[in-house]
Amino acid sequence: MEITKDMTIGDILVNKPELAPVLMEAGMHCIGCPSARGESLEEAAFVHGIDIDDLMNNIAQLA
């Protein structure tokens, strides 16, 4: 399964739970919060001040 920046964090974690540490290390410490179910990876990156391209590169290394 390819991870895209428009996927919700919830969907990513359901399909690829091994990516949780990558998201946590990037600064997304609220991956279990309710907004993670409806917020896209790109939206969450923006809110947390994370460069989405860097994050996608880190995810691609593990996905």
DSSP file (Angstrom, degrees, kcal/mol; ACC not computed):
  #  RESIDUE AA STRUCTURE BP1 BP2  ACC     N-H-->O    O-->H-N    N-H-->O    O-->H-N    TCO  KAPPA ALPHA  PHI   PSI    X-CA   Y-CA   Z-CA
    1    1 A M              0   0    0      0, 0.0     2,-0.4     0, 0.0     0, 0.0   0.000 360.0 360.0 360.0 127.9    0.0    0.0    0.0
    2    2 A E        -     0   0    0      1,-0.0     2,-0.5     0, 0.0    58,-0.0  -0.686 360.0-137.7 -84.1 132.7    1.4    3.4   -1.0
    3    3 A I        -     0   0    0     -2,-0.4     2,-0.3    53,-0.1    60,-0.0  -0.784  24.4-173.1 -90.4 128.3    1.2    6.1    1.6
    4    4 A T    >   -     0   0    0     -2,-0.5     3,-1.3     4,-0.1    37,-0.3  -0.826  35.6-116.6-119.4 161.1    0.1    9.5    0.3
    5    5 A K  T 3  S+     0   0    0     -2,-0.3    37,-2.5     1,-0.3    38,-0.3   0.637 112.1  60.0 -73.4 -12.0   -0.1   12.9    1.9
    6    6 A D  T 3  S+     0   0    0     35,-0.2    -1,-0.3    34,-0.2     2,-0.1   0.487  82.7 103.1 -92.2  -0.8   -3.9   13.0    1.5
    7    7 A M  S <  S-     0   0    0     -3,-1.3    34,-2.3    33,-0.1    35,-0.2  -0.493  79.6-111.1 -74.4 148.4   -4.4    9.9    3.6
    8    8 A T  B  >  -A   40   0A   0     32,-0.3     4,-2.2    -2,-0.1    32,-0.2  -0.471  19.3-122.0 -75.4 153.9   -5.7   10.3    7.1
    9    9 A I  H  > S+     0   0    0     30,-1.8     4,-2.6    27,-0.5     5,-0.2   0.886 114.1  57.0 -61.5 -38.1   -3.3    9.5    9.9
   10   10 A G  H  > S+     0   0    0     26,-2.3     4,-2.0    29,-0.3    -1,-0.2   0.923 107.2  46.8 -59.4 -45.6   -5.8    7.0   11.2
   11   11 A D  H  > S+     0   0    0     25,-0.3     4,-2.1     1,-0.2     5,-0.2   0.891 111.4  52.1 -64.5 -39.2   -5.9    5.1    7.9
   12   12 A I  H  X S+     0   0    0     -4,-2.2     4,-3.1     1,-0.2    -2,-0.2   0.939 111.2  46.4 -61.2 -46.3   -2.1    5.1    7.7
   13   13 A L  H  < S+     0   0    0     -4,-2.6    -1,-0.2     1,-0.2    -2,-0.2   0.821 110.7  52.4 -69.9 -30.6   -1.8    3.7   11.2
   14   14 A V  H  < S+     0   0    0     -4,-2.0    -1,-0.2    -5,-0.2    -2,-0.2   0.916 121.3  32.3 -67.5 -42.0   -4.5    1.0   10.5
   15   15 A N  H  < S+     0   0    0     -4,-2.1    -2,-0.2     1,-0.2    -3,-0.2   0.767 136.5  21.8 -88.0 -27.4   -2.7   -0.1    7.4
   16   16 A K    ><  +     0   0    0     -4,-3.1     3,-2.4    -5,-0.2    -1,-0.2  -0.514  62.5 165.8-139.4  67.3    0.9    0.5    8.4
   17   17 A P  G >  S+     0   0    0      0, 0.0     3,-1.7     0, 0.0    -4,-0.1   0.739  72.0  74.0 -59.8 -20.6    1.2    0.6   12.3
   18   18 A E  G 3  S+     0   0    0      1,-0.3     4,-0.3     2,-0.1    -5,-0.1   0.609  84.8  67.2 -68.8  -9.2    5.0    0.3   12.0
   19   19 A L  G <> S+     0   0    0     -3,-2.4     4,-2.1    -7,-0.2     3,-0.4   0.543  72.7  92.5 -86.0  -7.1    5.0    4.0   10.8
   20   20 A A  H <> S+     0   0    0     -3,-1.7     4,-2.6     1,-0.2     5,-0.2   0.907  83.9  50.8 -54.1 -46.3    3.9    5.3   14.2
   21   21 A P  H  > S+     0   0    0      0, 0.0     4,-2.8     0, 0.0    -1,-0.2   0.866 108.0  53.5 -62.4 -33.3    7.4    5.8   15.4
   22   22 A V  H  > S+     0   0    0     -3,-0.4     4,-1.5    -4,-0.3    -2,-0.2   0.924 111.6  44.9 -64.3 -44.2    8.3    7.8   12.3
   23   23 A L  H  X>S+     0   0    0     -4,-2.1     5,-2.5     2,-0.2     4,-0.6   0.905 114.2  49.4 -66.2 -41.3    5.3   10.1   12.9
   24   24 A M  H ><5S+     0   0    0     -4,-2.6     3,-1.2    -5,-0.2    -2,-0.2   0.926 109.9  50.3 -63.3 -45.3    6.2   10.4   16.6
   25   25 A E  H 3<5S+     0   0    0     -4,-2.8    -1,-0.2     1,-0.3    -2,-0.2   0.820 105.8  57.5 -63.7 -30.3    9.8   11.2   15.8
   26   26 A A  H 3<5S-     0   0    0     -4,-1.5    -1,-0.3    -5,-0.2    -2,-0.2   0.665 129.4 -95.5 -73.9 -16.0    8.6   13.9   13.3
   27   27 A G  T <<5S+     0   0    0     -3,-1.2     2,-1.4    -4,-0.6    -3,-0.2   0.488  85.3 129.2 114.7   6.5    6.7   15.6   16.1
   28   28 A M    > < +     0   0    0     -5,-2.5     3,-0.7     1,-0.2    -1,-0.1  -0.637  19.8 157.4 -92.8  79.2    3.2   14.2   15.7
   29   29 A H  T 3   +     0   0    0     -2,-1.4     3,-0.3     1,-0.2    -1,-0.2   0.500  62.6  65.8 -83.1  -3.2    2.7   13.1   19.3
   30   30 A C  T >   +     0   0    0      1,-0.2     3,-1.9    -3,-0.1     6,-0.3  -0.109  56.3 130.9-108.7  36.6   -1.1   13.1   19.1
   31   31 A I  T <  S+     0   0    0     -3,-0.7    -1,-0.2     1,-0.3   -18,-0.1   0.706  75.6  50.4 -63.8 -17.6   -1.4   10.3   16.6
   32   32 A G  T 3  S+     0   0    0     -3,-0.3    -1,-0.3     4,-0.0    -2,-0.1   0.455  86.9 109.2 -96.6  -1.0   -4.0    8.7   18.8
   33   33 A C  S X  S-     0   0    0     -3,-1.9     3,-1.7     1,-0.1     4,-0.4  -0.340  83.0-108.1 -76.4 159.1   -6.1   11.8   19.2
   34   34 A P  G >  S+     0   0    0      0, 0.0     3,-1.5     0, 0.0     4,-0.5   0.815 115.7  61.9 -56.9 -33.6   -9.6   12.0   17.6
   35   35 A S  G >> S+     0   0    0      1,-0.3     4,-1.7     2,-0.2     3,-0.9   0.752  89.3  71.2 -67.6 -20.4   -8.4   14.6   15.0
   36   36 A A  G <4 S+     0   0    0     -3,-1.7   -26,-2.3    -6,-0.3   -27,-0.5   0.753  90.7  61.4 -64.7 -22.8   -6.0   12.0   13.6
   37   37 A R  G <4 S+     0   0    0     -3,-1.5    -1,-0.2    -4,-0.4    -2,-0.2   0.787 118.7  23.8 -73.1 -27.5   -9.0   10.1   12.3
   38   38 A G  T <4 S+     0   0    0     -3,-0.9     2,-0.4    -4,-0.5    -2,-0.2   0.479 101.6  93.6-118.3  -3.8  -10.1   12.9   10.0
   39   39 A E     <  -     0   0    0     -4,-1.7   -30,-1.8     1,-0.0   -29,-0.3  -0.766  69.9-129.2 -96.8 132.8   -6.9   14.9    9.4
   40   40 A S  B  >  -A    8   0A   0     -2,-0.4     4,-2.6   -32,-0.2   -32,-0.3  -0.333  24.3-112.5 -73.0 161.6   -4.8   14.2    6.4
   41   41 A L  H  > S+     0   0    0    -34,-2.3     4,-2.4   -37,-0.3   -35,-0.2   0.897 119.8  51.2 -59.5 -40.9   -1.0   13.6    6.8
   42   42 A E  H  > S+     0   0    0    -37,-2.5     4,-2.2     2,-0.2    -1,-0.2   0.904 110.0  48.6 -65.4 -41.7   -0.4   16.9    4.9
   43   43 A E  H  > S+     0   0    0    -38,-0.3     4,-2.5     2,-0.2    -2,-0.2   0.920 112.7  48.1 -63.4 -43.8   -2.8   18.8    7.2
   44   44 A A  H  X S+     0   0    0     -4,-2.6     4,-2.1     2,-0.2    -2,-0.2   0.894 110.0  52.1 -65.0 -39.7   -1.2   17.4   10.3
   45   45 A A  H  X>S+     0   0    0     -4,-2.4     5,-3.2    -5,-0.2     4,-0.5   0.928 110.5  48.8 -61.6 -44.5    2.3   18.2    9.1
   46   46 A F  H ><5S+     0   0    0     -4,-2.2     3,-1.2     1,-0.2    -2,-0.2   0.937 110.8  49.6 -59.9 -48.0    1.2   21.8    8.4
   47   47 A V  H 3<5S+     0   0    0     -4,-2.5    -1,-0.2     1,-0.3    -2,-0.2   0.855 115.6  43.5 -60.1 -36.6   -0.3   22.1   11.9
   48   48 A H  H 3<5S-     0   0    0     -4,-2.1    -1,-0.3    -5,-0.2    -2,-0.2   0.394 113.9-114.6 -93.1   3.4    2.8   20.7   13.6
   49   49 A G  T <<5 +     0   0    0     -3,-1.2     2,-0.4    -4,-0.5    -3,-0.2   0.841  64.9 148.5  69.7  33.1    5.2   22.8   11.4
   50   50 A I      < -     0   0    0     -5,-3.2     2,-0.6    -6,-0.2    -1,-0.2  -0.845  54.5-117.3-104.3 135.5    6.7   19.7    9.8
   51   51 A D     >  -     0   0    0     -2,-0.4     4,-2.2     1,-0.2     5,-0.2  -0.602  22.0-152.8 -70.8 116.8    8.0   19.7    6.2
   52   52 A I  H  > S+     0   0    0     -2,-0.6     4,-2.7     1,-0.2     5,-0.2   0.844  91.8  54.5 -64.5 -34.7    5.7   17.3    4.4
   53   53 A D  H  > S+     0   0    0      2,-0.2     4,-2.0     1,-0.2    -1,-0.2   0.911 109.3  47.1 -67.9 -40.6    8.3   16.4    1.7
   54   54 A D  H  > S+     0   0    0      2,-0.2     4,-2.2     1,-0.2    -2,-0.2   0.920 113.6  49.1 -62.6 -43.3   10.8   15.4    4.4
   55   55 A L  H  X S+     0   0    0     -4,-2.2     4,-2.5     1,-0.2    -2,-0.2   0.918 109.6  50.9 -63.0 -43.6    8.2   13.4    6.2
   56   56 A M  H  X S+     0   0    0     -4,-2.7     4,-2.5     1,-0.2    -1,-0.2   0.877 109.0  52.2 -62.7 -37.1    7.1   11.6    3.0
   57   57 A N  H  X S+     0   0    0     -4,-2.0     4,-1.3     2,-0.2    -1,-0.2   0.909 110.1  48.1 -64.4 -41.5   10.8   10.8    2.3
   58   58 A N  H  X S+     0   0    0     -4,-2.2     4,-0.7     1,-0.2    -2,-0.2   0.908 113.3  47.8 -64.4 -41.6   11.1    9.3    5.8
   59   59 A I  H >X S+     0   0    0     -4,-2.5     4,-2.5     1,-0.2     3,-1.2   0.908 106.8  57.0 -65.2 -41.8    7.9    7.3    5.3
   60   60 A A  H 3< S+     0   0    0     -4,-2.5    -1,-0.2     1,-0.3    -2,-0.2   0.814  98.8  60.9 -61.2 -30.8    9.0    6.0    1.9
   61   61 A Q  H 3< S+     0   0    0     -4,-1.3    -1,-0.3     1,-0.2    -2,-0.2   0.779 118.3  28.1 -66.7 -26.4   12.2    4.6    3.5
   62   62 A L  H <<        0   0    0     -3,-1.2    -2,-0.2    -4,-0.7    -1,-0.2   0.666 360.0 360.0-106.4 -22.5   10.0    2.3    5.6
   63   63 A A     <        0   0    0     -4,-2.5    -3,-0.1    -5,-0.1    -2,-0.1   0.466 360.0 360.0 -80.4 360.0    6.9    1.8    3.6
